[in-house]
Structures are given as C-alpha cells and as structure tokens.
Amino acid sequence: MTIDQLKSAYEAAYQKPATDIFFAPGRVNLIGEHTDYNGGFVFPCALSFGTYILLSKNEEQKINFRSLNMEAVYSLELTQLSEPLPNKAWANYPLGVFAQFIKRGISITQGYDILFWGNVPAGAGLSSSAAMEVVTAYALNELFGTGYGLADLAKIGRAAEHEFAGVMCGIMDQFASAHGKADHAIYLNCDTLEYDLVPVKLDGVKVVVTNTHSPHHLDSGSFNDRVRQCQLAVEQLNTIRPIQYLAELSQSEFDQVEHAIVDEVAHRRARHVVGEVQRTKDAVEALQQGNIEKFGLLMNQSHISLRDDYEVTGLHLDTLAEAAWKVDGVLGSRMTGGGFGGCTVSLVREDAIPMFIEQVGAEYTEKTGLVADFYIAEIGDGAHRVL
Ligand code: GLA
C-alpha cells in the first residue's frame, strides 16, 4: 500500500484524516542467534518492510485500535490500558506499549484513533510484533513529548513483549527495528547496548530470505524453555565461577568450566551460545575485511549449532538450509530469528538466484508438501516519522 492509500483507509475507518503517521521495520538477523538474552552479540539488519501506525486525537477518552491486517477492533477506556486483553488479542502488542508508558509515570489523558498496517509476513520470524511495538512506542514518544531515546523505546517494546505477550525475548528485534540504517547491519553488544553500524556492501551477492510458511510458535513455550535452560547453565556454572551471562565466557574459558553444567540439555544450550558469540565476532570481522566466503561458512556453522545443540530448527528450516548449501553460488544459509519455523537467510550470488529458487523450492516442496516464498531483502531504515 502507498501512503496515500493508507491515508484513505484511515479516513474510511474513522471519517477524518490521520494527523500523524510513523513507520518501524521488521528485521532479519544475519548471525548471532539466541545470544541476545545471554548478553552476547547479534548482527541484524532492518528490512524495508514493516508496520505503519496512523493516528489522530479523539474526544471520546478512548483508545481505538484497528488494523488493516486483522478483523478484530478494540475500543478501550483510558482506565483500561494497564492490563492485557484475553485470548491473544493482537492489540496486546500496542496496548503493552501504552502500559509501559503508564508504568514510567506518564498519565494518558487524551484519546486516540489508531490504525495499523504492516507488510512483514506474520509468524515468519521477521519481527512483525517488534515492528508493531516499536512503531507504537515511537509514536507515543513523539505525541507525548516524552523524549525517550531509541534504546529506551526498544526496551519499552521488549517489556511489552514480556508482559503482554509472555515471550521472554531479548532486545535484538526491538533494537534493530528502532536503530536500523539502510544498507547497514547492526553489530550490537546486548549486554552494554553499544553498537556499530556496519556497511553491508556485497558485490554481486544478495541477502535472500526464504519463508517456510510453517509458522514459528514463539509463544508456545519452547522459546521460554530455552531462556530457562540458559539460566540453569549459568546457575550450575556459578558453583565454580561467578558469571551473570553465558556470553561472558570465551570458548577456552568455557572449555575449562563446562563440566560444572551437569544438566545435559543446559550444557548443549550453553555450548551453542558460547560458540555463536565467537562466530558472530568472527563473521563481522570477515565482512569488514571483505571476506564474504568466510561469513557464509560461519552462517552454515551457526545453523548446524542451532540444529544440533540448541534444537530450534526442525524439518522445515533444516530442509531449506541443507538444500541451499548444495546450490552453486550460495555462500551461506541459516535459520534466522527464534526458529521452530519462520525463515532462513542466505547469501546468494546474483547470477545463481534463479537456480537457488528453483532447486531449494523444489526440494522443500518434495520433503514438506509446502511451498516456500523467496524475498530479496532490502536493508532499510529504522523507525521514523512519515507524516
Ligand atoms: C526472537 C527473540 C529475539 C532473539 C531471537 C533469537 O526473535 O525475540 O530476542 O532471542 O528470537 O536470536
């Protein structure tokens, strides 16, 4: 949809024009998976697609939520903004953001008519929920004049996800949505929130996102299980070495203390995290040196570790990645995001893309009975005002 079409849709919904429009993108993570809530490094980039919010004040003392992507409409009194709605209502994502502003002492005395539209495929592991949280936080920050910085807005979005969606995610998705920059990836230390924007200039190589169309189920509890298993590994390591996060350990330090993790599952989870943090550092260094082949190999190793040690891949993601590895001109391919379905991300030489789509698509359908979708990712800007 164009901005003009969105404006017309708003007028059709509320019989008046929108006064403000904001945008926040989805993201694709190039490497550094399940490291963020372990205090490690991640390397995501913002996509050119995302979520728009259109708003104007109303005289009703109500917050009205509509979305062009969802049928359900919600109309809430200003006194109803601190508790989640039942039955996994989509409005919990923006509502959770309102609740965070209230928690931070901002009193909401003005009603708004709100309309969302997004073009991040939902359930694809490309952070459609983070885009909705960040665009809401960005809009409220502007409208209320609260002066929060982008990192605060990312934290507000993460808190909304924890408290209103029940997913104990890390900061990566919301941070990438807030801080993205066209043609750059964000090398983020999730412990200190220090980051560098690294140019992704890939001569003749494209970032291809492939959707399994097997929805990931972040709220199914498997994600929170991983968070708990990592916490257990930290607790067991603490019997011989005080650390707060797994990512504090280098590979050689881990080799010396890993025997303290007596829980076998927690041990494998920790092994993934420590290895993935090192791979992420190595991958960013390789990219900065123009060694894209090495970057690709590290992506493949990341997938294998997520498959064997972290166990968040499954038939759909494994089929896509393993089919991609066989195609000439593919530098690397791995699952991206939380896992359990969703998307892979691949680096593919431009001239090999038609072959890639044909071979990977055919093998995927043969093994799963589903049809995969392929997008050539454009790396876009983070959250911003549109009108
Ligand atoms: C989801 C979470 C992120 C991160 C990834 C895995 O996208 O929201 O915080 O943990 O999974 O890297």
Residues whose N, C-alpha, C, O or C-beta is under 5 A from the ligand:
A	BS01	GLA	G32 E33 H34 T35 D36 C169 G170 I171 M172 D173 G337 G338
